[in-house]
Amino acid sequence: MSEEFDWVERDRGVLTKRDREILLGRAGENLDKNAQNVRRYNIRERIKNSLYDFHIIAQNLPLADIQQLFEPAYDWSTGASTVGR
């Protein structure tokens, strides 16, 4: 993944900006134990529901669209460049 990619400052996905900050250890130290548990529970529920959505996507989105979505993630994991795509 390129150096200029910002793990926190980007559009909302499954995680909110605050979720990303907390999971990356950049915030949340002021949360009590109950608030931390609630935050993690909410994250788990959204992830679980997003996995169900991935099933719908895999079954119904055209293959070309799926490749367009997932190739950058594959490239990130292998260190391949996505420049020029």
CYANA upper distance limits for C-alpha pairs under 8 A (distance plus 0.5 A):
  1 MET  CA      5 PHE  CA      7.61
  1 MET  CA     75 ASP  CA      8.21
  1 MET  CA     76 TRP  CA      5.25
  1 MET  CA     77 SER  CA      8.21
  1 MET  CA     79 GLY  CA      6.82
  1 MET  CA     80 ALA  CA      8.49
  1 MET  CA     81 SER  CA      8.24
  6 ASP  CA     10 ARG  CA      7.29
  7 TRP  CA     20 ARG  CA      7.99
  8 VAL  CA     17 LYS  CA      6.27
  8 VAL  CA     20 ARG  CA      6.28
  8 VAL  CA     21 GLU  CA      6.84
  9 GLU  CA     17 LYS  CA      7.29
 10 ARG  CA     17 LYS  CA      8.17
 12 ARG  CA     16 THR  CA      6.12
 12 ARG  CA     17 LYS  CA      7.41
 14 VAL  CA     43 ILE  CA      8.46
 14 VAL  CA     46 ARG  CA      6.84
 14 VAL  CA     47 ILE  CA      7.01
 14 VAL  CA     50 SER  CA      7.56
 15 LEU  CA     19 ASP  CA      6.06
 15 LEU  CA     20 ARG  CA      6.75
 15 LEU  CA     43 ILE  CA      7.48
 15 LEU  CA     46 ARG  CA      8.45
 16 THR  CA     20 ARG  CA      6.85
 17 LYS  CA     21 GLU  CA      6.76
 18 ARG  CA     22 ILE  CA      6.67
 18 ARG  CA     27 ALA  CA      8.22
 19 ASP  CA     23 LEU  CA      6.59
 19 ASP  CA     39 ARG  CA      8.21
 19 ASP  CA     43 ILE  CA      8.09
 20 ARG  CA     24 LEU  CA      6.45
 21 GLU  CA     25 GLY  CA      6.67
 21 GLU  CA     26 ARG  CA      5.41
 21 GLU  CA     27 ALA  CA      5.86
 21 GLU  CA     28 GLY  CA      8.16
 22 ILE  CA     26 ARG  CA      6.28
 22 ILE  CA     27 ALA  CA      5.29
 22 ILE  CA     28 GLY  CA      5.69
 28 GLY  CA     36 GLN  CA      8.43
 31 LEU  CA     35 ALA  CA      6.15
 31 LEU  CA     36 GLN  CA      6.54
 32 ASP  CA     36 GLN  CA      6.78
 33 LYS  CA     37 ASN  CA      6.72
 34 ASN  CA     38 VAL  CA      6.69
 35 ALA  CA     39 ARG  CA      6.58
 36 GLN  CA     40 ARG  CA      6.70
 37 ASN  CA     41 TYR  CA      6.55
 38 VAL  CA     42 ASN  CA      6.67
 39 ARG  CA     43 ILE  CA      6.77
 40 ARG  CA     44 ARG  CA      6.60
 41 TYR  CA     45 GLU  CA      6.71
 42 ASN  CA     46 ARG  CA      6.78
 43 ILE  CA     47 ILE  CA      6.65
 44 ARG  CA     48 LYS  CA      6.55
 45 GLU  CA     49 ASN  CA      6.72
 46 ARG  CA     50 SER  CA      6.52
 47 ILE  CA     51 LEU  CA      6.70
 48 LYS  CA     52 TYR  CA      7.17
 49 ASN  CA     53 ASP  CA      6.87
 50 SER  CA     54 PHE  CA      6.72
 51 LEU  CA     55 HIS  CA      7.08
 52 TYR  CA     56 ILE  CA      7.22
 53 ASP  CA     57 ILE  CA      6.67
 54 PHE  CA     58 ALA  CA      6.44
 55 HIS  CA     59 GLN  CA      6.68
 56 ILE  CA     60 ASN  CA      6.49
 56 ILE  CA     61 LEU  CA      8.41
 57 ILE  CA     61 LEU  CA      5.70
 57 ILE  CA     66 ILE  CA      8.32
 58 ALA  CA     66 ILE  CA      7.80
 61 LEU  CA     65 ASP  CA      6.96
 61 LEU  CA     66 ILE  CA      7.06
 62 PRO  CA     66 ILE  CA      6.98
 63 LEU  CA     67 GLN  CA      6.61
 64 ALA  CA     68 GLN  CA      6.68
 65 ASP  CA     69 LEU  CA      6.77
 66 ILE  CA     70 PHE  CA      6.63
 67 GLN  CA     71 GLU  CA      6.04
 68 GLN  CA     72 PRO  CA      8.03
 69 LEU  CA     73 ALA  CA      8.33
 70 PHE  CA     74 TYR  CA      6.86
 71 GLU  CA     75 ASP  CA      6.59
 72 PRO  CA     76 TRP  CA      6.64
 72 PRO  CA     82 THR  CA      7.20
 73 ALA  CA     77 SER  CA      6.82
 74 TYR  CA     78 THR  CA      6.85
 75 ASP  CA     79 GLY  CA      6.23
 75 ASP  CA     80 ALA  CA      5.22
 75 ASP  CA     81 SER  CA      7.05
 75 ASP  CA     82 THR  CA      7.39
 76 TRP  CA     80 ALA  CA      6.92
 76 TRP  CA     81 SER  CA      8.31
